[in-house]
């Protein structure tokens, strides 16, 4: 089995400082991602999530999705990329700071 801490680190290390801290006797950990001295995301990870590769993968994607939305990326573009299997590499934000319109279903 892959090391869950390495999976988390590999997913976020290029862009964020990562802090993993033990939260309880049940094996839960707190993941805190920060950049430039500010907290970008904070998530409690249960022992069950951490020890199940599929659940851990979905958790990482969920965090990446939330960060991308907070940064102004189009939810539809991100979901389309995920559906195609491209992973979560959101398109760059428009240079003029305007949000791209998303297509509603």
C-alpha positions in Angstrom: 0.0 0.0 0.0 1.2 3.5 -0.8 2.1 5.8 2.1 -0.9 8.1 2.5 1.3 10.9 3.9 3.4 10.8 0.7 0.3 10.9 -1.5 -0.9 14.0 0.3 2.6 15.6 0.1 3.0 14.8 -3.6 -0.4 16.3 -4.3 0.2 19.6 -2.6 3.9 20.2 -2.0 4.6 22.0 -5.3 2.3 24.8 -4.4 1.7 24.8 -0.6 3.4 24.3 2.7 1.9 21.2 4.3 1.3 20.6 8.0 0.0 17.3 9.2 -0.8 17.0 12.9 -2.3 14.2 14.9 -5.7 15.2 16.3 -6.8 12.3 18.4 -6.3 8.8 19.6 -8.6 7.5 16.8 -5.8 8.3 14.3 -7.4 11.3 12.8 -5.0 14.0 11.4 -5.4 17.7 10.5 -4.1 18.7 7.2 -3.3 22.4 6.9 -2.2 23.9 3.6 -0.7 27.4 3.5 0.9 29.7 1.0 2.5 33.1 1.7 1.8 32.9 5.4 -2.0 32.4 4.9 -4.0 29.2 5.4 -5.5 28.1 2.1 -7.2 24.9 3.3 -7.7 23.0 6.5 -9.2 19.5 6.6 -9.6 16.8 9.1 -8.7 13.4 7.7 -10.1 10.4 9.5 -8.0 7.2 9.9 -10.6 5.4 7.6 -10.0 8.0 4.9 -6.3 7.9 5.3 -6.1 4.1 5.1 -8.4 3.7 2.0 -6.5 4.6 -1.2 -9.8 5.4 -3.1 -11.2 7.6 -0.3 -7.9 9.4 0.1 -7.8 10.1 -3.7 -11.3 11.5 -3.5 -10.4 13.6 -0.5 -7.3 15.1 -2.3 -9.4 15.9 -5.3 -12.1 17.5 -3.2 -9.5 19.7 -1.5 -8.0 20.6 -4.9 -11.4 21.4 -6.3 -12.3 23.7 -3.4 -9.0 25.6 -3.7 -9.5 26.0 -7.5 -13.0 27.4 -6.9 -11.7 29.8 -4.3 -9.1 31.0 -6.8 -11.8 31.8 -9.3 -11.5 28.9 -11.7 -14.6 27.7 -13.5 -16.3 24.8 -11.7 -17.5 23.4 -15.0 -14.1 23.4 -16.6 -12.6 21.7 -13.6 -15.3 19.0 -13.5 -14.9 18.5 -17.3 -11.2 17.9 -16.9 -11.8 15.5 -14.0 -14.4 13.6 -16.1 -11.9 13.3 -19.0 -9.4 11.9 -16.5 -7.0 14.9 -17.0 -6.7 15.4 -13.2 -7.2 18.7 -11.5 -5.0 21.1 -13.3 -7.4 24.1 -13.7 -7.0 26.4 -16.6 -5.2 29.6 -15.8 -7.2 32.6 -14.6 -7.9 35.2 -17.2 -5.2 38.0 -17.2 -7.8 40.7 -16.8 -9.1 39.2 -13.6 -12.5 38.5 -15.0 -14.0 35.1 -14.3 -14.8 33.0 -17.2 -18.5 32.3 -17.5 -19.4 28.7 -16.7 -22.0 26.8 -18.6 -25.0 25.7 -16.5 -26.6 22.3 -16.8 
